[in-house]
Amino acid sequence: MARIVEAFEDDAHVHVVMDLCSGGGLLQRVVDQGPLSEREAAAVMRSLLEAVAYAHDMGVMHRDIKLDNLMWRDASRDPGHVTLIDWGFSTWVPAPRAARLKGLCGTSFYVAPEVLSGAYDERADVWSCGVVLYVLLCGRPPFGGGRTEAVFRQIRDDGVPAMCGAPWPAVSEGAKDAVRRMMTYFAQRRPTAREMLQHEWIRGGGDGGDGGTNQGVNSADGAPLADVKQEREPELLRRLRAFASLEEPARRAAAAAARGRCPDQTRGLRELFAAMDPGGAGAVGAGALGKALEQRGGRPDPQELRALVAAADLDGDGILSLDEFLAAAAAPSCRRPEPAVHPEPGPAAPAAGKRAPARPPPAAPGAAPGKDSGDATGAADQGGLFDSRSSSPAPSTTCSLPYGPGEAGLAGRSSDGGSSAGAALAADLAGACCQLDGVGTLAAAPRAWGAAP
C-alpha cells in the first residue's frame, strides 16, 4: 500500500505526501504487452494479497480492487513491488460477520456475486483479486461481451470463469486453481486473502503445481518453514509481539500515545475489541483474544498468548482494557522494513518533511496517487477485441485513465478511425464498464472524492 509520508494543511486544503509510484499501472502493461508470464503474475498476486490481507486484518475492506488501482512503485516494474491505490470506496468491516455490508459499489467486471445480492463481507475483495489474476493470465476479463447489465447477469447467474481457448491450454493447473479458488461463487467457501498466500502456485512463484497448500518442511520457493509460518500469522499477532518486545517505559509511552489518537484512526481495532467483548464489559482476556486471532488464521501457543496479554496489561489486573488493547494493537510490526519513500531519477519532488517554519508548502507534487480523480469513461457497450466470438477489432473507443499527479494516463485512441488492441482492451477492462457509486446506481461519469458511503 502507498504510505503517508507527511501531511500539510493550509487555509483551504489538506496536502498529503505519499509514496511515489512512478512505474505506471498494470492495466497499461497488459494493454501494451499482453498477458504476464506466470512468474510475473504470481509475484503480482503475492504482493496484492499481502496488502489485502493486511487491510482485512485491520478490519478494512477495499471494495474496488482492479487493474486500474495497481501501480508499480518505480520504473523497474518489479512484479513483486506493486502498490494498491484508490481506497475511496474502502470501509470498515462489521466485527460480527452476521452484520454484512450492503452498499453496492465497485467496478462491474470485478464485482463479486454476493455484492450484487446486497450482503457481503471482506471476501468480496478476494473475488476481485481472482478477476485480476484471470486478466493477468489471459489479457481479457472473465465476463464480458455485452452491456453492464449482461455482465452482472453472467456474474450473478453463472459466476464460473471460462478457461477455454488461447492461452488457457498453456496455463498451468496451479494458476487455474488459484483463479478458481479466489472466484469461488459462494463466499463462505472462498478462501481468505491470507489463506490464498499459502496457495502452492502463488507461494511457489508461478512454478506450476496442482494447487492447494504446501505441507512440507520448506515452501515451494525454498523459503524456510519459519518464514512461511510468519506469513500465515495475522498482522494483529505481529503487533502484539512487537509491543511485548518493548521495555516497560516504552509500552507506557505507547499507551499514552494511543489514548491521544482520534477515534477514527483506531475504528477497526475498536470494532475488533467490541467483537471480543460482546457483553460490553470493557475488558477482554486471553481466551477472547485467542479466538479473535484464530478467526484471522493465527494460532498462538497458549503460553505465549498469556505472555502477550501480561505485557499489554499495564495495570496488572489480568485483563486488557480498551486503552491497553489499542496501545498494543497499534504497535507497528517490523516485518519487511523498507525506506519511507522510493526515490526516482528525474525531476525531484520537494523533500518530504521539509516545510517553512510559518506555513506549509502549497502542494505536495510527486506524491503517489492515493485516489484517482475519476474512472475511465466510455460507452456502456462492452463488446471488443477480446470477444470470443470474433477476432476482429472492436469499434474505435476512447478512454482516459487518470493515474494521479505526475502519471501519464492511458489513452486508447486510433488516428485512422480504427481501433488498436490497447483501445479495445482499455474499453473492455475500464472504459466500457460502469462504476457503481455505493448506493446501487451506475455512474458513467467520473466519481467525486468521497462518493462512497
Salt bridges, closest charged atoms under 4 A:
ASP10 OD2 - HIS15 NE2 2.91
ASP19 OD2 - ARG3 NE 3.06
GLU40 OE1 - ARG29 NH2 3.48
GLU50 OE2 - ARG46 NE 3.77
GLU50 OE2 - ARG336 NH1 2.83
ASP57 OD2 - ARG194 NH2 2.51
ASP64 OD2 - LYS66 NZ 3.72
ASP64 OD2 - ARG447 NH2 3.07
ASP78 OD2 - HIS81 ND1 2.84
ASP86 OD1 - LYS371 NZ 3.11
ASP86 OD2 - ARG447 NH2 2.84
GLU114 OE2 - ARG190 NH1 2.64
ASP121 OD2 - ARG97 NE 3.48
ASP121 OD2 - ARG123 NH2 2.71
GLU122 OE2 - ARG97 NH2 2.83
ASP125 OD2 - HIS56 NE2 2.96
ASP157 OD1 - ARG156 NE 3.96
GLU173 OE2 - LYS176 NZ 3.58
ASP177 OD2 - ARG181 NE 2.54
ASP177 OD2 - HIS199 NE2 2.61
ASP207 OD1 - ARG39 NH2 2.68
ASP221 OD2 - ARG46 NH1 3.30
GLU231 OE2 - ARG46 NH2 2.14
GLU231 OE2 - ARG336 NH2 3.39
GLU233 OE1 - ARG241 NH1 2.80
GLU235 OE1 - ARG238 NH1 3.16
GLU235 OE2 - ARG239 NE 3.18
GLU248 OE2 - ARG252 NE 3.09
GLU271 OE2 - ARG267 NE 3.86
GLU304 OE2 - ARG241 NE 2.59
GLU338 OE1 - ARG3 NH2 3.63
GLU338 OE1 - ARG73 NH1 2.98
ASP375 OD1 - LYS66 NZ 2.86
ASP375 OD2 - ARG447 NE 2.66
ASP387 OD2 - ARG389 NH2 2.60
